[in-house]
Amino acid sequence: MSKYDPLWKHLQTDGSPTLRLTFEEIEVILGFPIDHSFLTYKKEAAEYGYKVGKISMKEQHVTFTKTDE
C-alpha cells in the first residue's frame, strides 16, 4: 500500500476524463502535503486508470488524465 493510495482511489471514484486538483485539495485528500517524493509515486496512478499530466509549481496544481486502459 502506497501513501498516495487515497489520492489514486479519489481519482478512480471521480472518473472524470481530466481532473485538475490544487496542492491544497490533494493535501485534504491525503492528510499531508505532496512533496518531491510525489514524482517517484506518480506512476502508481496508472494502476487506477490515470496518468499524472502537468504539475505546475507556479499555479500549485496537478492535472490527471484518464487512460484508455
PDB file of N, CA, C and O in Angstrom:
ATOM      1  N   MET A   1       0.844  -1.185   0.000  1.00  0.00           N
ATOM      2  CA  MET A   1       0.000   0.000   0.000  1.00  0.00           C
ATOM      3  C   MET A   1       0.889   1.249   0.000  1.00  0.00           C
ATOM      4  O   MET A   1       1.839   1.359   0.775  1.00  0.00           O
ATOM      5  N   SER A   2       0.558   2.159  -0.873  1.00  0.00           N
ATOM      6  CA  SER A   2       1.313   3.400  -1.027  1.00  0.00           C
ATOM      7  C   SER A   2       0.690   4.507  -0.184  1.00  0.00           C
ATOM      8  O   SER A   2      -0.509   4.491   0.098  1.00  0.00           O
ATOM      9  N   LYS A   3       1.515   5.459   0.210  1.00  0.00           N
ATOM     10  CA  LYS A   3       0.983   6.598   0.952  1.00  0.00           C
ATOM     11  C   LYS A   3       0.063   7.452   0.076  1.00  0.00           C
ATOM     12  O   LYS A   3      -0.697   8.271   0.593  1.00  0.00           O
ATOM     13  N   TYR A   4       0.130   7.266  -1.242  1.00  0.00           N
ATOM     14  CA  TYR A   4      -0.704   8.033  -2.167  1.00  0.00           C
ATOM     15  C   TYR A   4      -1.984   7.295  -2.581  1.00  0.00           C
ATOM     16  O   TYR A   4      -2.753   7.811  -3.391  1.00  0.00           O
ATOM     17  N   ASP A   5      -2.218   6.104  -2.039  1.00  0.00           N
ATOM     18  CA  ASP A   5      -3.427   5.348  -2.384  1.00  0.00           C
ATOM     19  C   ASP A   5      -4.727   6.141  -2.224  1.00  0.00           C
ATOM     20  O   ASP A   5      -5.602   6.027  -3.083  1.00  0.00           O
ATOM     21  N   PRO A   6      -4.894   6.942  -1.161  1.00  0.00           N
ATOM     22  CA  PRO A   6      -6.144   7.718  -1.065  1.00  0.00           C
ATOM     23  C   PRO A   6      -6.359   8.653  -2.258  1.00  0.00           C
ATOM     24  O   PRO A   6      -7.494   8.860  -2.688  1.00  0.00           O
ATOM     25  N   LEU A   7      -5.281   9.213  -2.787  1.00  0.00           N
ATOM     26  CA  LEU A   7      -5.390  10.093  -3.956  1.00  0.00           C
ATOM     27  C   LEU A   7      -5.782   9.297  -5.189  1.00  0.00           C
ATOM     28  O   LEU A   7      -6.668   9.709  -5.938  1.00  0.00           O
ATOM     29  N   TRP A   8      -5.134   8.164  -5.404  1.00  0.00           N
ATOM     30  CA  TRP A   8      -5.447   7.342  -6.581  1.00  0.00           C
ATOM     31  C   TRP A   8      -6.881   6.842  -6.511  1.00  0.00           C
ATOM     32  O   TRP A   8      -7.570   6.811  -7.531  1.00  0.00           O
ATOM     33  N   LYS A   9      -7.342   6.453  -5.334  1.00  0.00           N
ATOM     34  CA  LYS A   9      -8.728   5.984  -5.188  1.00  0.00           C
ATOM     35  C   LYS A   9      -9.713   7.121  -5.418  1.00  0.00           C
ATOM     36  O   LYS A   9     -10.799   6.905  -5.956  1.00  0.00           O
ATOM     37  N   HIS A  10      -9.336   8.340  -5.010  1.00  0.00           N
ATOM     38  CA  HIS A  10     -10.177   9.515  -5.263  1.00  0.00           C
ATOM     39  C   HIS A  10     -10.340   9.738  -6.766  1.00  0.00           C
ATOM     40  O   HIS A  10     -11.443  10.009  -7.241  1.00  0.00           O
ATOM     41  N   LEU A  11      -9.251   9.623  -7.503  1.00  0.00           N
ATOM     42  CA  LEU A  11      -9.317   9.791  -8.957  1.00  0.00           C
ATOM     43  C   LEU A  11     -10.230   8.738  -9.571  1.00  0.00           C
ATOM     44  O   LEU A  11     -11.078   9.049 -10.407  1.00  0.00           O
ATOM     45  N   GLN A  12     -10.052   7.502  -9.155  1.00  0.00           N
ATOM     46  CA  GLN A  12     -10.837   6.391  -9.686  1.00  0.00           C
ATOM     47  C   GLN A  12     -12.322   6.579  -9.391  1.00  0.00           C
ATOM     48  O   GLN A  12     -13.165   6.313 -10.248  1.00  0.00           O
ATOM     49  N   THR A  13     -12.639   7.031  -8.201  1.00  0.00           N
ATOM     50  CA  THR A  13     -14.034   7.266  -7.820  1.00  0.00           C
ATOM     51  C   THR A  13     -14.632   8.421  -8.609  1.00  0.00           C
ATOM     52  O   THR A  13     -15.791   8.356  -9.018  1.00  0.00           O
ATOM     53  N   ASP A  14     -13.852   9.478  -8.829  1.00  0.00           N
ATOM     54  CA  ASP A  14     -14.333  10.634  -9.582  1.00  0.00           C
ATOM     55  C   ASP A  14     -14.648  10.236 -11.019  1.00  0.00           C
ATOM     56  O   ASP A  14     -15.724  10.547 -11.531  1.00  0.00           O
ATOM     57  N   GLY A  15     -13.719   9.552 -11.667  1.00  0.00           N
ATOM     58  CA  GLY A  15     -13.954   9.050 -13.014  1.00  0.00           C
ATOM     59  C   GLY A  15     -13.924  10.066 -14.136  1.00  0.00           C
ATOM     60  O   GLY A  15     -14.181   9.706 -15.285  1.00  0.00           O
ATOM     61  N   SER A  16     -13.622  11.314 -13.850  1.00  0.00           N
ATOM     62  CA  SER A  16     -13.573  12.347 -14.892  1.00  0.00           C
ATOM     63  C   SER A  16     -12.456  12.068 -15.887  1.00  0.00           C
ATOM     64  O   SER A  16     -11.414  11.534 -15.507  1.00  0.00           O
ATOM     65  N   PRO A  17     -12.656  12.425 -17.169  1.00  0.00           N
ATOM     66  CA  PRO A  17     -11.605  12.230 -18.169  1.00  0.00           C
ATOM     67  C   PRO A  17     -10.337  13.024 -17.833  1.00  0.00           C
ATOM     68  O   PRO A  17      -9.222  12.539 -18.025  1.00  0.00           O
ATOM     69  N   THR A  18     -10.520  14.233 -17.337  1.00  0.00           N
ATOM     70  CA  THR A  18      -9.416  15.083 -16.900  1.00  0.00           C
ATOM     71  C   THR A  18      -9.808  15.702 -15.572  1.00  0.00           C
ATOM     72  O   THR A  18     -10.934  16.167 -15.391  1.00  0.00           O
ATOM     73  N   LEU A  19      -8.874  15.700 -14.661  1.00  0.00           N
ATOM     74  CA  LEU A  19      -9.144  16.239 -13.328  1.00  0.00           C
ATOM     75  C   LEU A  19      -7.954  17.078 -12.905  1.00  0.00           C
ATOM     76  O   LEU A  19      -6.814  16.613 -12.934  1.00  0.00           O
ATOM     77  N   ARG A  20      -8.220  18.312 -12.512  1.00  0.00           N
ATOM     78  CA  ARG A  20      -7.160  19.203 -12.037  1.00  0.00           C
ATOM     79  C   ARG A  20      -7.394  19.472 -10.560  1.00  0.00           C
ATOM     80  O   ARG A  20      -8.435  20.003 -10.172  1.00  0.00           O
ATOM     81  N   LEU A  21      -6.424  19.105  -9.747  1.00  0.00           N
ATOM     82  CA  LEU A  21      -6.519  19.304  -8.313  1.00  0.00           C
ATOM     83  C   LEU A  21      -5.404  20.243  -7.855  1.00  0.00           C
ATOM     84  O   LEU A  21      -4.266  20.143  -8.312  1.00  0.00           O
ATOM     85  N   THR A  22      -5.745  21.146  -6.955  1.00  0.00           N
ATOM     86  CA  THR A  22      -4.725  22.024  -6.389  1.00  0.00           C
ATOM     87  C   THR A  22      -3.929  21.241  -5.350  1.00  0.00           C
ATOM     88  O   THR A  22      -4.377  20.210  -4.851  1.00  0.00           O
ATOM     89  N   PHE A  23      -2.756  21.744  -5.040  1.00  0.00           N
ATOM     90  CA  PHE A  23      -1.947  21.111  -3.994  1.00  0.00           C
ATOM     91  C   PHE A  23      -2.739  21.062  -2.689  1.00  0.00           C
ATOM     92  O   PHE A  23      -2.644  20.093  -1.935  1.00  0.00           O
ATOM     93  N   GLU A  24      -3.518  22.110  -2.427  1.00  0.00           N
ATOM     94  CA  GLU A  24      -4.329  22.170  -1.205  1.00  0.00           C
ATOM     95  C   GLU A  24      -5.395  21.069  -1.203  1.00  0.00           C
ATOM     96  O   GLU A  24      -5.600  20.412  -0.182  1.00  0.00           O
ATOM     97  N   GLU A  25      -6.071  20.864  -2.333  1.00  0.00           N
ATOM     98  CA  GLU A  25      -7.082  19.800  -2.422  1.00  0.00           C
ATOM     99  C   GLU A  25      -6.446  18.426  -2.226  1.00  0.00           C
ATOM    100  O   GLU A  25      -7.015  17.556  -1.566  1.00  0.00           O
ATOM    101  N   ILE A  26      -5.262  18.241  -2.805  1.00  0.00           N
ATOM    102  CA  ILE A  26      -4.559  16.968  -2.648  1.00  0.00           C
ATOM    103  C   ILE A  26      -4.182  16.754  -1.183  1.00  0.00           C
ATOM    104  O   ILE A  26      -4.269  15.636  -0.676  1.00  0.00           O
ATOM    105  N   GLU A  27      -3.767  17.810  -0.511  1.00  0.00           N
ATOM    106  CA  GLU A  27      -3.421  17.703   0.908  1.00  0.00           C
ATOM    107  C   GLU A  27      -4.634  17.287   1.740  1.00  0.00           C
ATOM    108  O   GLU A  27      -4.502  16.492   2.671  1.00  0.00           O
ATOM    109  N   VAL A  28      -5.794  17.810   1.416  1.00  0.00           N
ATOM    110  CA  VAL A  28      -7.023  17.432   2.132  1.00  0.00           C
ATOM    111  C   VAL A  28      -7.323  15.943   1.911  1.00  0.00           C
ATOM    112  O   VAL A  28      -7.673  15.233   2.854  1.00  0.00           O
ATOM    113  N   ILE A  29      -7.187  15.479   0.680  1.00  0.00           N
ATOM    114  CA  ILE A  29      -7.451  14.071   0.347  1.00  0.00           C
ATOM    115  C   ILE A  29      -6.468  13.146   1.066  1.00  0.00           C
ATOM    116  O   ILE A  29      -6.860  12.109   1.602  1.00  0.00           O
ATOM    117  N   LEU A  30      -5.197  13.527   1.072  1.00  0.00           N
ATOM    118  CA  LEU A  30      -4.147  12.665   1.628  1.00  0.00           C
ATOM    119  C   LEU A  30      -3.960  12.816   3.134  1.00  0.00           C
ATOM    120  O   LEU A  30      -3.605  11.863   3.826  1.00  0.00           O
ATOM    121  N   GLY A  31      -4.202  14.014   3.625  1.00  0.00           N
ATOM    122  CA  GLY A  31      -3.922  14.288   5.033  1.00  0.00           C
ATOM    123  C   GLY A  31      -2.504  14.792   5.258  1.00  0.00           C
ATOM    124  O   GLY A  31      -2.077  14.968   6.399  1.00  0.00           O
ATOM    125  N   PHE A  32      -1.777  15.022   4.175  1.00  0.00           N
ATOM    126  CA  PHE A  32      -0.426  15.582   4.241  1.00  0.00           C
ATOM    127  C   PHE A  32      -0.133  16.251   2.896  1.00  0.00           C
ATOM    128  O   PHE A  32      -0.729  15.891   1.882  1.00  0.00           O
ATOM    129  N   PRO A  33       0.783  17.224   2.886  1.00  0.00           N
ATOM    130  CA  PRO A  33       1.109  17.901   1.620  1.00  0.00           C
ATOM    131  C   PRO A  33       1.978  17.027   0.718  1.00  0.00           C
ATOM    132  O   PRO A  33       2.795  16.241   1.198  1.00  0.00           O
ATOM    133  N   ILE A  34       1.790  17.172  -0.589  1.00  0.00           N
ATOM    134  CA  ILE A  34       2.668  16.434  -1.502  1.00  0.00           C
ATOM    135  C   ILE A  34       4.048  17.087  -1.461  1.00  0.00           C
ATOM    136  O   ILE A  34       4.182  18.279  -1.187  1.00  0.00           O
ATOM    137  N   ASP A  35       5.054  16.286  -1.738  1.00  0.00           N
ATOM    138  CA  ASP A  35       6.422  16.786  -1.774  1.00  0.00           C
ATOM    139  C   ASP A  35       7.142  16.169  -2.973  1.00  0.00           C
ATOM    140  O   ASP A  35       6.503  15.570  -3.838  1.00  0.00           O
ATOM    141  N   HIS A  36       8.446  16.310  -3.025  1.00  0.00           N
ATOM    142  CA  HIS A  36       9.204  15.813  -4.180  1.00  0.00           C
ATOM    143  C   HIS A  36       9.052  14.307  -4.374  1.00  0.00           C
ATOM    144  O   HIS A  36       9.249  13.817  -5.486  1.00  0.00           O
ATOM    145  N   SER A  37       8.707  13.556  -3.324  1.00  0.00           N
ATOM    146  CA  SER A  37       8.535  12.105  -3.475  1.00  0.00           C
ATOM    147  C   SER A  37       7.355  11.765  -4.381  1.00  0.00           C
ATOM    148  O   SER A  37       7.269  10.649  -4.892  1.00  0.00           O
ATOM    149  N   PHE A  38       6.447  12.716  -4.584  1.00  0.00           N
ATOM    150  CA  PHE A  38       5.300  12.502  -5.476  1.00  0.00           C
ATOM    151  C   PHE A  38       5.782  12.091  -6.866  1.00  0.00           C
ATOM    152  O   PHE A  38       5.133  11.291  -7.540  1.00  0.00           O
ATOM    153  N   LEU A  39       6.903  12.632  -7.287  1.00  0.00           N
ATOM    154  CA  LEU A  39       7.440  12.305  -8.609  1.00  0.00           C
ATOM    155  C   LEU A  39       7.792  10.826  -8.724  1.00  0.00           C
ATOM    156  O   LEU A  39       7.692  10.246  -9.806  1.00  0.00           O
ATOM    157  N   THR A  40       8.194  10.224  -7.635  1.00  0.00           N
ATOM    158  CA  THR A  40       8.503   8.794  -7.617  1.00  0.00           C
ATOM    159  C   THR A  40       7.232   7.955  -7.659  1.00  0.00           C
ATOM    160  O   THR A  40       7.184   6.917  -8.320  1.00  0.00           O
ATOM    161  N   TYR A  41       6.218   8.404  -6.960  1.00  0.00           N
ATOM    162  CA  TYR A  41       4.984   7.643  -6.819  1.00  0.00           C
ATOM    163  C   TYR A  41       3.972   7.857  -7.937  1.00  0.00           C
ATOM    164  O   TYR A  41       3.023   7.082  -8.062  1.00  0.00           O
ATOM    165  N   LYS A  42       4.157   8.893  -8.753  1.00  0.00           N
ATOM    166  CA  LYS A  42       3.130   9.249  -9.732  1.00  0.00           C
ATOM    167  C   LYS A  42       2.807   8.133 -10.722  1.00  0.00           C
ATOM    168  O   LYS A  42       1.701   8.089 -11.260  1.00  0.00           O
ATOM    169  N   LYS A  43       3.747   7.240 -10.967  1.00  0.00           N
ATOM    170  CA  LYS A  43       3.492   6.121 -11.890  1.00  0.00           C
ATOM    171  C   LYS A  43       2.408   5.178 -11.368  1.00  0.00           C
ATOM    172  O   LYS A  43       1.796   4.448 -12.147  1.00  0.00           O
ATOM    173  N   GLU A  44       2.166   5.188 -10.057  1.00  0.00           N
ATOM    174  CA  GLU A  44       1.127   4.332  -9.467  1.00  0.00           C
ATOM    175  C   GLU A  44      -0.275   4.703  -9.949  1.00  0.00           C
ATOM    176  O   GLU A  44      -1.180   3.870  -9.903  1.00  0.00           O
ATOM    177  N   ALA A  45      -0.464   5.920 -10.405  1.00  0.00           N
ATOM    178  CA  ALA A  45      -1.780   6.366 -10.870  1.00  0.00           C
ATOM    179  C   ALA A  45      -2.297   5.478 -11.995  1.00  0.00           C
ATOM    180  O   ALA A  45      -3.507   5.309 -12.143  1.00  0.00           O
ATOM    181  N   ALA A  46      -1.391   4.910 -12.788  1.00  0.00           N
ATOM    182  CA  ALA A  46      -1.782   4.057 -13.913  1.00  0.00           C
ATOM    183  C   ALA A  46      -2.571   2.833 -13.447  1.00  0.00           C
ATOM    184  O   ALA A  46      -3.443   2.344 -14.165  1.00  0.00           O
ATOM    185  N   GLU A  47      -2.266   2.346 -12.255  1.00  0.00           N
ATOM    186  CA  GLU A  47      -2.985   1.192 -11.718  1.00  0.00           C
ATOM    187  C   GLU A  47      -4.459   1.523 -11.443  1.00  0.00           C
ATOM    188  O   GLU A  47      -5.286   0.622 -11.304  1.00  0.00           O
ATOM    189  N   TYR A  48      -4.774   2.803 -11.368  1.00  0.00           N
ATOM    190  CA  TYR A  48      -6.138   3.257 -11.100  1.00  0.00           C
ATOM    191  C   TYR A  48      -6.766   3.925 -12.316  1.00  0.00           C
ATOM    192  O   TYR A  48      -7.811   4.566 -12.210  1.00  0.00           O
ATOM    193  N   GLY A  49      -6.118   3.770 -13.479  1.00  0.00           N
ATOM    194  CA  GLY A  49      -6.687   4.273 -14.722  1.00  0.00           C
ATOM    195  C   GLY A  49      -6.361   5.716 -15.061  1.00  0.00           C
ATOM    196  O   GLY A  49      -7.031   6.317 -15.900  1.00  0.00           O
ATOM    197  N   TYR A  50      -5.350   6.280 -14.428  1.00  0.00           N
ATOM    198  CA  TYR A  50      -4.980   7.677 -14.679  1.00  0.00           C
ATOM    199  C   TYR A  50      -3.485   7.821 -14.885  1.00  0.00           C
ATOM    200  O   TYR A  50      -2.691   6.973 -14.478  1.00  0.00           O
ATOM    201  N   LYS A  51      -3.126   8.925 -15.533  1.00  0.00           N
ATOM    202  CA  LYS A  51      -1.723   9.299 -15.597  1.00  0.00           C
ATOM    203  C   LYS A  51      -1.601  10.721 -15.077  1.00  0.00           C
ATOM    204  O   LYS A  51      -2.523  11.527 -15.198  1.00  0.00           O
ATOM    205  N   VAL A  52      -0.460  11.008 -14.505  1.00  0.00           N
ATOM    206  CA  VAL A  52      -0.193  12.346 -13.997  1.00  0.00           C
ATOM    207  C   VAL A  52       0.298  13.171 -15.170  1.00  0.00           C
ATOM    208  O   VAL A  52       1.283  12.825 -15.823  1.00  0.00           O
ATOM    209  N   GLY A  53      -0.398  14.262 -15.427  1.00  0.00           N
ATOM    210  CA  GLY A  53      -0.008  15.148 -16.509  1.00  0.00           C
ATOM    211  C   GLY A  53       0.831  16.285 -15.983  1.00  0.00           C
ATOM    212  O   GLY A  53       1.879  16.066 -15.375  1.00  0.00           O
ATOM    213  N   LYS A  54       0.379  17.480 -16.210  1.00  0.00           N
ATOM    214  CA  LYS A  54       1.141  18.668 -15.829  1.00  0.00           C
ATOM    215  C   LYS A  54       1.136  18.862 -14.313  1.00  0.00           C
ATOM    216  O   LYS A  54       0.102  18.775 -13.651  1.00  0.00           O
ATOM    217  N   ILE A  55       2.331  19.127 -13.795  1.00  0.00           N
ATOM    218  CA  ILE A  55       2.488  19.516 -12.395  1.00  0.00           C
ATOM    219  C   ILE A  55       2.988  20.958 -12.426  1.00  0.00           C
ATOM    220  O   ILE A  55       4.118  21.225 -12.836  1.00  0.00           O
ATOM    221  N   SER A  56       2.138  21.880 -11.989  1.00  0.00           N
ATOM    222  CA  SER A  56       2.502  23.301 -12.029  1.00  0.00           C
ATOM    223  C   SER A  56       2.896  23.776 -10.632  1.00  0.00           C
ATOM    224  O   SER A  56       2.057  23.902  -9.739  1.00  0.00           O
ATOM    225  N   MET A  57       4.172  24.033 -10.470  1.00  0.00           N
ATOM    226  CA  MET A  57       4.647  24.558  -9.187  1.00  0.00           C
ATOM    227  C   MET A  57       4.182  26.004  -9.014  1.00  0.00           C
ATOM    228  O   MET A  57       3.859  26.428  -7.905  1.00  0.00           O
ATOM    229  N   LYS A  58       4.149  26.745 -10.097  1.00  0.00           N
ATOM    230  CA  LYS A  58       3.748  28.152 -10.037  1.00  0.00           C
ATOM    231  C   LYS A  58       2.279  28.292  -9.651  1.00  0.00           C
ATOM    232  O   LYS A  58       1.934  29.080  -8.771  1.00  0.00           O
ATOM    233  N   GLU A  59       1.420  27.525 -10.313  1.00  0.00           N
ATOM    234  CA  GLU A  59      -0.019  27.609 -10.057  1.00  0.00           C
ATOM    235  C   GLU A  59      -0.481  26.639  -8.981  1.00  0.00           C
ATOM    236  O   GLU A  59      -1.649  26.649  -8.593  1.00  0.00           O
ATOM    237  N   GLN A  60       0.432  25.798  -8.497  1.00  0.00           N
ATOM    238  CA  GLN A  60       0.151  24.875  -7.402  1.00  0.00           C
ATOM    239  C   GLN A  60      -1.000  23.920  -7.715  1.00  0.00           C
ATOM    240  O   GLN A  60      -1.947  23.801  -6.938  1.00  0.00           O
ATOM    241  N   HIS A  61      -0.911  23.238  -8.865  1.00  0.00           N
ATOM    242  CA  HIS A  61      -1.919  22.236  -9.206  1.00  0.00           C
ATOM    243  C   HIS A  61      -1.295  21.081  -9.987  1.00  0.00           C
ATOM    244  O   HIS A  61      -0.197  21.180 -10.535  1.00  0.00           O
ATOM    245  N   VAL A  62      -2.042  19.991 -10.009  1.00  0.00           N
ATOM    246  CA  VAL A  62      -1.638  18.803 -10.763  1.00  0.00           C
ATOM    247  C   VAL A  62      -2.815  18.414 -11.646  1.00  0.00           C
ATOM    248  O   VAL A  62      -3.956  18.405 -11.184  1.00  0.00           O
ATOM    249  N   THR A  63      -2.553  18.094 -12.907  1.00  0.00           N
ATOM    250  CA  THR A  63      -3.588  17.645 -13.828  1.00  0.00           C
ATOM    251  C   THR A  63      -3.429  16.144 -14.038  1.00  0.00           C
ATOM    252  O   THR A  63      -2.338  15.649 -14.324  1.00  0.00           O
ATOM    253  N   PHE A  64      -4.542  15.435 -13.889  1.00  0.00           N
ATOM    254  CA  PHE A  64      -4.593  13.984 -14.084  1.00  0.00           C
ATOM    255  C   PHE A  64      -5.470  13.685 -15.285  1.00  0.00           C
ATOM    256  O   PHE A  64      -6.503  14.327 -15.473  1.00  0.00           O
ATOM    257  N   THR A  65      -5.072  12.722 -16.097  1.00  0.00           N
ATOM    258  CA  THR A  65      -5.817  12.359 -17.291  1.00  0.00           C
ATOM    259  C   THR A  65      -6.129  10.869 -17.252  1.00  0.00           C
ATOM    260  O   THR A  65      -5.263  10.041 -16.969  1.00  0.00           O
ATOM    261  N   LYS A  66      -7.388  10.548 -17.541  1.00  0.00           N
ATOM    262  CA  LYS A  66      -7.813   9.143 -17.575  1.00  0.00           C
ATOM    263  C   LYS A  66      -7.157   8.448 -18.755  1.00  0.00           C
ATOM    264  O   LYS A  66      -7.098   8.992 -19.858  1.00  0.00           O
ATOM    265  N   THR A  67      -6.662   7.233 -18.512  1.00  0.00           N
ATOM    266  CA  THR A  67      -6.064   6.455 -19.596  1.00  0.00           C
ATOM    267  C   THR A  67      -7.133   5.602 -20.254  1.00  0.00           C
ATOM    268  O   THR A  67      -8.235   5.456 -19.724  1.00  0.00           O
ATOM    269  N   ASP A  68      -6.808   5.042 -21.402  1.00  0.00           N
ATOM    270  CA  ASP A  68      -7.769   4.219 -22.134  1.00  0.00           C
ATOM    271  C   ASP A  68      -7.840   2.786 -21.626  1.00  0.00           C
ATOM    272  O   ASP A  68      -8.662   1.997 -22.092  1.00  0.00           O
ATOM    273  N   GLU A  69      -6.986   2.453 -20.681  1.00  0.00           N
ATOM    274  CA  GLU A  69      -6.928   1.065 -20.175  1.00  0.00           C
ATOM    275  C   GLU A  69      -8.139   0.719 -19.360  1.00  0.00           C
ATOM    276  O   GLU A  69      -8.249  -0.402 -18.863  1.00  0.00           O
TER     277      GLU A  69
END
